[in-house]
Amino acid sequence: MIVSHNELVAAVNKAFLGIRRHCGEADVIANMVADLQMVGLHGVSHFNNASLFLRLDSDCAVSVISSTPSSIEMELHNGSVACHLPAVLDFALEKMINSKSIIITLKQCHNRWLGFSELLKLSAKGIACRAQWVNGSSPKRTLYVLNRGRIAPEVFFSDQPDEHDMDSHSMAVELSVNDFDIEKSAQGYTTHIEGDELIRRQQASWRNGIFVEDQEWETLKQAATALLVDNSERSILGAGGVV
């Protein structure tokens, strides 16, 4: 299935609004999904999976467990990274005013891939980013590195666990005013998707439309229909039912 950017953003927007959450902004999340899908990293699939849990989590603000000038540890209460990462990054950037780097540890969080495009925005602000997490399924480990001035990250995967791995419901994000050493960061990772490849995929999506697996698109469309207009006099008037 090939869809336009507007179609994809509109469908995700409606689907998220239909969940009726307090945390998370529908338009921001819709663009998170579209950005991830355009580079071939399965944004729609990640959102559909997230939707199964968004109705069940606590839908509350994050809690700061600990905070130092160079680190923050936060509890997301089984919440989605998509709903909280923009605010978390704003908080971290404020703390970086007096520091050249900071490590953010997010505990009890889900849908970490959906943070892709929010992390992408840091490069234009002169901030390098390195994010990593452990998956409960294959691939076991994921690493995302985006240095200053770059428009797409280097992405690495590995099925080999590491003795220092965090639990599978956490995410570590490092921000720095200095670039990360890509080669050193990627030690122990066996698969590499280059940033240039992600850029080519994105450009192809703009030219030819965005590919979405048929079943994933149907699932998303069904979720979008959950946002129904109440059968009120106002809605009837809007539909032309009263003259």
Secondary structure, 3 states (H helix, E strand, C coil): CEECHHHHHHHHHHHHHHHCCCCCCHHHHHHHHHHHHHCCCCHHHHHHHHHHHHCCCCCCCCEEEEEECCEEEEEEEEEEHHHHHHHHHHHHHHHHHHCCEEEEEEEEEECHHHHHHHHHCCHHHCCEEEEEEECCCCCCEEEEEECCCCCCCEEEEECCCCCCCCCCCCEEEEEECCCCCHHHHCCCCCEEECHHHHHHHHHHHHHHCEECCHHHHHHHHHHHCCCCCCCCHHHHHHCCCCC
